[in-house]
């Protein structure tokens, strides 16, 4: 049964700066942060390794100034901890008061309905994410994942997949350019990831991820400041 959708308001590409360490998060200054990204992603799984607990708010100095996207990534899709769905749900539920968006994997939508329903009640958009570190899935696999995301009430469908050839880049960009029922965020990982992230942004990828601090949170990420500057120079490209 489909849920109501909490819509993401922006229709222009946004840069998400992802914090990889607690130190980078704690030393970030809110006004300066908005010059290098449009939103900040806080990876609760990565922070937990450094001692974060749901009673702590090391991002409190950013709340109300920088839009915050909270992620509790599952192990199978690049997470730092072997958290089960209830543990990830609990982590996300504990931060909803501060969240602008949350991220839940497509594979976890059915097992994390409690946090999804609570987010929808609060009109907090959900990014339904899909990761493949080995290859770029077929278009039919991606379309099915998007349909599942839409039915679950997600506001954005995100694809992060390995790209190993110009043909992969073209197919990922072509997928981005299609008309979809949800805003789509696409990006490559691996050796061709940097060029893929510019190409996908130019084709309309709604969320484009870079890293904040010294440590990337995914293979092939740009530094967020460089990514924001580069995307600002792009001319939007849409095929009709």
C-alpha positions in Angstrom: 0.0 0.0 0.0 1.4 3.4 -1.1 2.1 6.1 1.5 1.6 9.8 1.0 4.8 11.5 -0.3 6.5 14.3 1.4 7.9 16.3 -1.6 11.4 17.6 -1.9 11.0 21.3 -2.8 14.0 22.0 -4.9 14.0 21.2 -8.6 17.6 22.2 -9.2 20.8 20.2 -8.6 22.0 20.4 -5.0 25.4 19.5 -3.6 25.4 17.3 -0.5 28.5 17.5 1.6 29.1 14.2 3.5 30.9 14.2 6.8 33.2 11.2 7.2 34.5 11.9 10.7 33.3 13.3 13.9 36.1 15.9 13.9 35.1 17.3 10.6 31.5 17.6 11.8 32.4 19.2 15.1 34.7 21.8 13.6 32.4 22.8 10.7 31.1 26.4 10.9 27.6 26.8 9.7 28.0 30.0 7.6 31.1 28.7 5.9 29.6 25.3 5.3 26.9 26.8 3.0 29.6 28.0 0.7 30.8 24.5 0.0 27.5 22.5 -0.1 23.7 23.0 -0.1 23.0 20.2 2.4 25.2 18.3 4.8 24.9 14.5 5.2 25.6 13.0 8.6 26.4 9.4 8.5 25.3 8.0 11.8 27.0 4.6 11.2 30.4 6.4 10.8 29.9 8.5 13.8 28.9 5.5 16.0 32.4 4.0 15.4 33.7 7.2 17.0 31.4 7.0 20.0 28.2 8.7 18.9 25.1 7.7 20.8 21.5 8.8 20.2 21.7 11.1 23.3 24.4 13.2 21.6 24.0 16.0 19.0 27.4 16.9 17.7 25.7 18.7 14.8 23.6 21.0 17.1 25.5 24.1 15.9 24.3 23.5 12.4 20.6 22.9 13.1 18.3 25.6 11.6 21.2 27.0 9.4 22.3 24.1 7.2 19.8 21.5 5.9 20.8 18.1 7.4 20.4 14.7 5.7 20.8 11.8 8.1 21.9 8.4 7.0 22.3 5.1 8.9 23.8 3.0 6.1 23.4 -0.8 6.1 26.5 -2.9 5.9 25.6 -4.5 2.5 25.6 -1.0 0.9 28.7 0.5 2.3 27.8 0.9 6.0 30.4 0.9 8.7 28.5 -1.3 11.1 26.6 -4.5 10.8 23.4 -2.9 12.1 20.1 -4.6 11.5 17.0 -2.7 10.4 15.6 -2.0 13.9 19.0 -0.6 15.0 19.1 1.7 11.9 15.5 2.7 12.4 16.2 3.6 16.0 19.2 5.7 15.1 17.2 7.7 12.5 14.2 8.1 14.8 16.5 9.6 17.4 17.5 12.5 15.0 14.2 13.3 13.3 13.8 16.5 15.3 17.0 17.8 13.5 16.5 16.2 10.1 15.7 18.0 6.8 15.8 14.6 5.0 16.6 11.0 5.9 18.1 8.2 3.7 16.8 4.7 3.7 18.0 2.0 1.3 15.4 0.6 -1.2 16.2 -2.8 0.2 15.3 -1.6 3.7 12.0 0.2 2.9 9.8 -2.7 4.0 11.8 -3.4 7.2 12.1 0.2 8.3 8.4 1.3 7.9 8.2 2.7 11.4 10.8 5.5 10.8 9.4 6.1 7.3 5.9 6.6 8.6 7.1 8.9 11.4 9.1 10.9 8.9 6.1 11.3 6.6 4.0 12.4 9.5 6.6 15.1 10.1 6.8 15.9 6.4 10.5 15.0 6.3 11.4 13.8 2.8 13.0 10.4 2.4 15.8 9.6 0.0 15.5 5.9 -1.1 19.0 4.9 -2.0 20.3 2.0 -4.2 24.0 1.1 -4.2 26.0 -1.4 -6.4 29.7 -1.3 -5.9 30.4 -3.9 -8.5 28.6 -2.8 -11.7 25.8 -0.6 -13.1 22.6 -2.6 -12.9 20.3 -2.9 -15.9 17.7 -0.3 -16.6 14.9 -2.7 -15.7 16.5 -3.3 -12.2 16.8 0.5 -11.7 13.2 1.1 -12.9 11.9 -1.5 -10.5 13.9 0.0 -7.6 12.5 3.4 -8.4 8.9 2.1 -8.6 9.4 0.4 -5.2 10.7 3.7 -3.8 7.7 5.7 -5.2 5.2 3.2 -3.8 6.8 3.4 -0.3 6.4 7.2 -0.2 10.0 8.2 -0.9 10.6 11.8 -2.2 13.9 11.1 -4.1 15.4 8.0 -5.7 19.2 7.8 -5.5 21.4 5.5 -7.5 25.2 5.1 -6.7 26.7 2.4 -8.9 30.1 1.4 -10.2 30.8 2.7 -13.7 33.7 1.2 -15.7 33.3 2.4 -19.3 32.0 5.3 -21.3 29.0 3.1 -22.2 28.2 2.9 -18.5 28.4 6.7 -18.2 26.1 7.2 -21.1 23.6 4.7 -19.8 23.6 6.3 -16.3 23.1 9.8 -17.9 20.3 8.4 -20.1 18.5 7.0 -17.1 18.8 10.4 -15.4 17.3 12.2 -18.4 14.2 10.0 -18.5 10.9 11.2 -17.1 10.4 9.6 -13.7 7.6 9.9 -11.1 10.3 11.0 -8.5 13.3 13.3 -8.6 16.3 11.2 -9.3 19.9 11.4 -8.0 22.5 9.5 -10.0 26.2 9.1 -9.5 29.0 6.7 -10.4 31.6 5.1 -8.2 35.1 3.9 -9.1 37.7 5.3 -11.5 35.1 7.1 -13.7 33.2 8.4 -10.7 34.4 12.0 -10.8 33.4 12.6 -14.5 30.1 10.8 -13.9 29.2 13.1 -11.1 29.5 16.2 -13.3 27.8 14.5 -16.2 24.8 13.4 -14.0 24.6 16.8 -12.4 24.4 18.4 -15.8 21.7 16.0 -16.8 19.6 17.0 -13.7 20.7 14.8 -10.8 19.0 16.4 -7.9 21.5 15.5 -5.2 25.2 15.3 -5.9 27.5 14.1 -3.2 31.0 15.3 -2.2 32.9 14.9 1.0 33.6 17.3 3.9 36.8 17.1 5.8 39.7 14.9 4.7 38.0 11.5 4.1 35.6 10.5 1.3 32.5 8.6 2.3 32.2 6.7 -1.0 34.7 5.8 -3.8 35.3 8.5 -6.4 33.8 11.4 -4.5 34.9 15.0 -5.1 35.8 17.3 -2.4 32.4 19.1 -1.8 33.8 22.6 -2.3 35.3 21.6 -5.7 32.1 19.8 -6.7 29.9 22.8 -5.9 32.2 25.1 -7.8 32.3 22.8 -10.8 28.5 22.2 -10.9 27.9 26.0 -10.7 29.8 26.3 -14.0 27.7 23.7 -15.8 25.0 24.5 -18.3 21.9 22.4 -17.6 21.3 19.9 -20.3 17.9 18.3 -20.9 16.9 16.2 -23.8 13.3 16.2 -25.0 
